[in-house]
Amino acid sequence: MDRTPLPMSFRDLAGAVAFALAVACAPAIAAEPLQLEARIPLGQVAGRIDHMAFDAARHRLFVAELGNDSVGVVDVEAREVVHRIAGLRHPQGVGYLPSLDLLLVANATDGSVRLFGGAQYAEAGRLDLGADADNVRIDAAANRVLVGYGGGAIATIDPASRRRVLDVSLPAHPESFQQDAGSHRVYVNLPDAKAIAVIDPATQKVTSWPMQAGGNFPMALRPAAQHVVVAFRRPARLGVFAMADGASVASPDICGDSDDVFYDARRNLVYVSCGDGYLDVLDGKDYRRLAHIRTVAGARTSLFVPEADRLYLAVRAGGAEPAAIWVFRPGS
């Protein structure tokens, strides 16, 4: 049988060219703006996992293992747990102060802030705030540490002298709060009061912005845009407000049971981690949701670290899923 190929007709040639052009011009399938890069096992850690902090010099992630009464120390380059601080009392907030090489851990059960120093995390002091010591924020410029606690207060701690130097009373228990580096104003989520409080640094006077939505736990600031970014749980929305007066800027839908929100200035993106088992990514230009990335139910706490250019998601143990840190790499 003659197997010599027949000459291509003009119609066939035109069709082939059109197909090649269509393939060449077709838009590529967009990659997710956050790619899962690794899973770092935490070992035998049970129960809820709360907030995290980072030591950039040692590439170590501190994980508040609330249900385990411990803080895990993870080497994110070696991708392993290298130390564990045990004997805590439901640790919620953690903060690391590089100037003093000091780790601070806020404990819910006894209201204490425990201090640990150096590469071996030796006991370095303790302050008793009362009840429900929670979120920790580092003011590196002033060499101060702010801790939310109790029925409504933020304590300012001098970590060098191990003393509490200031208390500001609030109408309700503070959840996430952030300090603006330019104005030094402190913006505070008060979900029990359905409000955001603003603390004036000069007078310590507190003003409140009433909120219509509820469950405002996570917060981030965008100083360049002069925006306060808050994730609400009831309903599940992102609230964006003007830093000057609390005027509403945007309120897009987001994932449910949010507990952390971060702004990636390099890419102009907002990341939200949620207990319903999703990470949301929003465009910083207009706050459109760009991605809704499946994770694990209950994995609601995270930490975006610009120095490492990674988002770390805390995944609690449950069913066949072991406790771990999931490492997400942002797109270019």
MOCORRA-V866119 format. One record per backbone hydrogen bond with DSSP energy under -0.5 kcal/mol. NH is the residue of the N-H (numbers start at 1). CO is the residue of the C=O. Records with the same first field share a line. If there is no record, write none. Layout:
NH: CO + CO
This chain:
3: 1
13: 9
14: 10
15: 11
16: 12
17: 13
18: 14
19: 15
20: 16
21: 17
22: 18
23: 19
24: 20
25: 21
26: 22
35: 329
37: 327
38: 327
40: 325
41: 39
42: 323
43: 323
45: 43
46: 44
50: 64
51: 92
53: 62
55: 60
56: 54
59: 55
60: 55
61: 74
62: 53
63: 61 + 72
64: 51 + 62
65: 63 + 70
66: 64
67: 48
68: 65
69: 65 + 66
70: 65
71: 85
72: 63
73: 83
74: 61 + 72
75: 73 + 80
76: 59 + 74
77: 59
79: 75
80: 75
82: 73
83: 73
85: 71
86: 84
88: 69
92: 106
93: 106
95: 104
97: 102
98: 96
100: 97
101: 97 + 98
102: 97
103: 116
104: 95
105: 114
106: 93
107: 112
108: 90
109: 89
111: 107
113: 127
114: 105 + 112
115: 125
116: 103
117: 122
118: 101
121: 118
122: 117
124: 115
125: 115
127: 113
129: 111 + 127
130: 111
132: 108
133: 107
134: 148
137: 146
139: 137 + 144
140: 138
143: 139
144: 139
145: 157
146: 137
147: 155
148: 135
149: 153
150: 131
152: 149
153: 149
154: 168
155: 147
156: 166
157: 145 + 155
158: 163
159: 157
162: 158
163: 158
165: 156 + 163
166: 156
168: 154
170: 152
175: 189
176: 217
178: 187
180: 185
181: 179
184: 180
186: 199
187: 178 + 185
188: 197
189: 176
190: 195
193: 190
194: 190 + 191
195: 190
196: 209
197: 188
198: 207
199: 186
200: 198 + 205
204: 200
207: 198 + 205
209: 196
210: 208
211: 194
214: 234
217: 215 + 231
218: 231
220: 229
222: 227
226: 222
227: 222
228: 241
229: 220 + 227
230: 228 + 239
231: 218
232: 230 + 237
233: 214
234: 214
237: 232 + 235
238: 252
239: 230 + 237
240: 238 + 250
241: 228
242: 247
243: 226
246: 242
249: 240
250: 240
254: 236
259: 273 + 300
260: 273
262: 271
264: 262 + 269
265: 263
268: 264
269: 264
270: 282
271: 262
272: 280
273: 260
274: 278
275: 257
276: 256
277: 274
278: 274
279: 293
280: 272
281: 291
282: 270
283: 288
284: 268
287: 283
290: 281 + 288
291: 281
293: 279
295: 277
298: 275
299: 296
300: 298
303: 312
305: 303 + 310
306: 304
308: 305
309: 305
310: 305
311: 328
312: 303 + 310
313: 311 + 326
314: 301
315: 313 + 324
316: 314
318: 321
321: 318
322: 320
324: 315
325: 40
326: 313 + 324
327: 38 + 325
328: 311 + 326
329: 35
330: 309 + 328
331: 33
